[in-house]
Amino acid sequence: MSSQVYFEAVAQEWDGMRQGFFSEAVRDSALAKAGVQAGRMAVDVGAGSGFVTEALLKAGARFIAVDESEAMLNVMRQKFGANAADYRRGSAETLPLSAGEADYAFANMVLHHVERPATAIQEMARILKPGGVLVITDLDHHRFQFLVEEHHDRWMGFARAEVERWFKEAGLRSVDVTDAGCNCCATSACGSCEASVSIFQASGWK
């Protein structure tokens, strides 16, 4: 089963499932890193059921929510209203946005699901305005195989240096890598895990 098929299947239950994986502290740290200002344009890449989108709405930002799953986009429309955001179907590797469209781009727990993480980062860099900010929160490298088998992760987290290199290769500047200060927790028939989470933040390349 692909990640897209998996998320189509769990869309209606995802809010409850997500609470068992990671807390609001992850998105709070991400938004604080970006310094989100009301009225600016933000893009939530791989928005899911609207975990980051909800925080952007509260912050008064204008935003575009992008997800591969139409079921997830429908969940967001039901939660926030059809006119609360611009909901677009698309993948992290081929974002349905023009170059320089966003002041901020966020991708929370998305990178480990995409086939080509470096390409996804290049796409997120492409849509930033000059001086815009990209913030990615994702798992550090881990050994919890059940996340691949049960949650259809493509990657078992990432080495921080590897993601930092991808940022720089995408032309991003002022790359900063920090610990999110919280873990991603999940349980399985084969046990439980606490994988650490990193925040990768950089400014637009121009």
MARKOL-425804 format. One record per residue (C-alpha): residue number from 1; x, y, z. Coordinates in pm, 1 decimal. Last residue first. Layout:
<rs>
   marse         c1         c2         c3
     NUM          X          Y          Z
...
</rs>
This chain:
<rs>
   marse         c1         c2         c3
     206     1724.0     3492.8     -324.9
     205     1752.9     3146.6     -170.1
     204     1465.6     3161.9       70.4
     203     1554.0     3134.5      438.0
     202     1611.5     2811.6      626.9
     201     1464.0     2594.6      900.1
     200     1503.6     2224.2      975.9
     199     1332.0     2113.4     1296.8
     198     1424.8     1770.1     1428.9
     197     1214.6     1502.8     1598.5
     196     1332.8     1218.0     1819.7
     195     1181.8      872.3     1781.0
     194     1001.9      730.3     2081.2
     193      885.8      385.2     1994.0
     192      637.9      119.9     2094.7
     191      610.1     -255.7     2070.2
     190      542.5     -524.8     1813.8
     189      165.5     -489.6     1810.2
     188      233.3     -123.1     1759.9
     187      253.4      196.0     1952.1
     186      365.2      536.9     1841.6
     185      558.9      826.0     1987.7
     184      722.1     1112.6     1803.7
     183      950.1     1293.8     2042.8
     182      971.8     1645.3     2180.1
     181     1221.3     1929.6     2210.4
     180     1211.9     2002.6     1839.3
     179     1588.8     1955.4     1823.9
     178     1754.0     2212.6     1602.0
     177     1888.3     2251.5     1249.4
     176     1942.1     2599.0     1104.0
     175     2012.3     2677.4      739.4
     174     2092.9     3044.0      681.4
     173     2056.4     2995.7      305.6
     172     1853.2     2783.0       68.8
     171     1997.0     2701.7     -273.0
     170     1833.6     2359.7     -303.9
     169     2177.8     2203.6     -251.2
     168     2192.1     2383.3       84.2
     167     1863.1     2235.7      198.7
     166     1961.6     1889.9       74.5
     165     2285.2     1914.2      274.5
     164     2091.6     2002.8      591.1
     163     1871.1     1700.5      528.2
     162     2175.6     1473.7      513.0
     161     2343.8     1632.2      816.0
     160     2032.5     1568.9     1025.1
     159     2034.6     1198.9      945.8
     158     1687.3     1105.9      834.7
     157     1383.8      911.4      948.3
     156     1312.1      551.5      860.4
     155     1211.5      638.6      505.5
     154      915.2      530.6      293.8
     153      668.9      539.7      584.5
     152      376.6      305.4      519.0
     151      218.6      341.4      862.8
     150      211.6      -30.4      945.1
     149      518.5     -176.7      772.8
     148      733.1      135.0      753.2
     147      649.6      252.6     1105.0
     146      686.2     -111.5     1211.8
     145     1056.8      -98.0     1125.3
     144     1145.0      124.8     1419.0
     143     1520.6      171.0     1375.8
     142     1549.5      551.3     1379.4
     141     1698.2      840.7     1179.5
     140     1562.4     1170.7     1307.9
     139     1196.7     1223.1     1241.8
     138     1058.6     1529.5     1070.1
     137      978.1     1897.9     1102.8
     136     1042.8     2110.9      796.2
     135     1041.4     2490.1      805.1
     134     1096.0     2699.3      492.6
     133     1112.0     3077.4      524.1
     132     1074.1     3348.2      262.4
     131     1357.4     3595.5      200.3
     130     1277.8     3619.9     -169.1
     129      937.6     3452.2     -211.3
     128      925.5     3079.8     -160.8
     127      768.3     2842.7     -415.4
     126     1102.0     2713.8     -545.3
     125     1240.1     2629.5     -199.4
     124      945.2     2396.8     -140.8
     123     1009.7     2230.8     -476.3
     122     1380.8     2187.4     -400.5
     121     1287.6     2030.7      -65.9
     120     1055.1     1786.5     -239.7
     119     1330.8     1695.5     -485.0
     118     1566.6     1617.1     -195.6
     117     1300.8     1398.2      -33.8
     116     1244.1     1181.8     -343.3
     115      984.6      911.2     -276.9
     114      790.5     1109.3      -19.7
     113      663.3      966.8      310.9
     112      963.9     1046.1      533.4
     111      948.5     1408.4      416.5
     110      594.1     1468.5      534.4
     109      615.9     1472.3      913.6
     108      535.3     1845.9      912.9
     107      609.4     2033.5      592.8
     106      581.1     2410.6      621.3
     105      636.1     2681.5      362.1
     104      637.9     3051.3      447.5
     103      620.9     3374.5      247.2
     102      474.8     3184.9      -45.4
     101      413.9     3241.1     -418.7
     100      772.5     3279.6     -536.6
      99      749.7     3015.8     -808.1
      98      394.0     2919.2     -890.7
      97      205.5     2657.9     -695.0
      96       69.5     2308.1     -755.7
      95      367.5     2140.4     -584.6
      94      535.2     1860.4     -776.6
      93      759.1     1676.0     -526.6
      92      544.0     1759.5     -225.1
      91      244.3     1614.9     -404.7
      90      -72.9     1781.5     -522.1
      89     -436.5     1854.4     -445.8
      88     -502.4     2215.4     -358.9
      87     -712.2     2368.9      -80.9
      86     -711.0     2749.7      -75.2
      85     -819.0     2833.9      275.4
      84    -1114.5     2934.9      489.6
      83    -1355.6     2923.9      195.4
      82    -1455.3     2556.6      214.6
      81    -1488.2     2569.0      590.7
      80    -1235.3     2487.1      861.7
      79    -1330.3     2139.2      977.8
      78    -1537.9     2012.5      684.1
      77    -1299.2     2162.3      429.0
      76    -1009.1     2007.6      619.1
      75    -1169.2     1661.8      610.5
      74    -1230.4     1708.1      237.5
      73     -861.6     1781.1      180.9
      72     -776.6     1460.4      366.6
      71    -1011.8     1259.4      143.8
      70     -862.7     1423.4     -165.7
      69     -527.1     1282.1      -60.4
      68     -216.7     1421.1     -227.9
      67     -216.2     1723.7        3.1
      66     -165.1     2098.5      -26.0
      65     -314.4     2359.9      207.1
      64     -269.6     2717.7       89.0
      63     -259.4     2989.8      349.0
      62     -338.8     3340.9      455.6
      61     -204.3     3389.1      805.3
      60     -414.7     3500.0     1100.1
      59     -217.2     3303.6     1359.4
      58     -525.7     3096.7     1442.6
      57     -555.1     2991.0     1077.0
      56     -186.1     2904.4     1067.5
      55     -232.2     2685.4     1376.4
      54     -520.5     2496.2     1214.9
      53     -322.0     2452.7      893.3
      52      -41.5     2285.5     1088.4
      51     -265.5     1996.3     1198.4
      50     -499.6     2025.8      899.6
      49     -627.3     1676.6      819.1
      48     -322.5     1598.4      607.9
      47     -135.7     1915.7      515.6
      46      125.6     1746.9      301.3
      45      272.0     2090.6      234.0
      44      113.5     2369.6      439.1
      43      179.9     2686.2      241.6
      42      187.8     3026.6      409.4
      41       99.6     3368.7      268.8
      40      131.0     3668.3      502.3
      39     -175.0     3835.2      655.3
      38      -77.9     3767.1     1014.0
      37      292.7     3708.8     1072.6
      36      461.0     3369.5     1116.0
      35      799.0     3386.0     1289.6
      34      920.4     3074.8     1108.7
      33     1087.9     2920.3     1413.0
      32      784.5     2997.2     1630.0
      31      560.4     2828.6     1375.5
      30      775.0     2514.0     1381.8
      29      800.5     2502.5     1761.6
      28      423.9     2534.9     1797.5
      27      381.8     2267.2     1529.2
      26      585.2     2012.9     1725.6
      25      443.9     2116.6     2064.9
      24       96.2     2031.8     1936.1
      23      176.0     1668.4     2010.9
      22      309.1     1372.5     1814.4
      21      208.3     1014.3     1738.1
      20      -90.6      931.8     1958.8
      19     -258.7     1262.9     1881.1
      18     -218.9     1183.6     1512.3
      17     -451.6      884.6     1538.7
      16     -736.9     1097.9     1669.3
      15     -700.3     1356.1     1394.2
      14     -643.4     1080.5     1135.7
      13     -969.6      894.5     1182.3
      12    -1159.3     1043.1      887.5
      11     -848.9     1038.6      668.1
      10     -747.6      679.2      746.0
       9     -813.6      517.6      406.1
       8     -703.5      811.6      191.6
       7     -393.1      829.4      408.6
       6     -301.1      468.9      332.5
       5     -368.0      504.7      -39.3
       4     -137.3      806.6      -55.9
       3      132.0      636.5      150.8
       2      131.6      345.0      -91.1
       1        0.0        0.0        0.0
</rs>
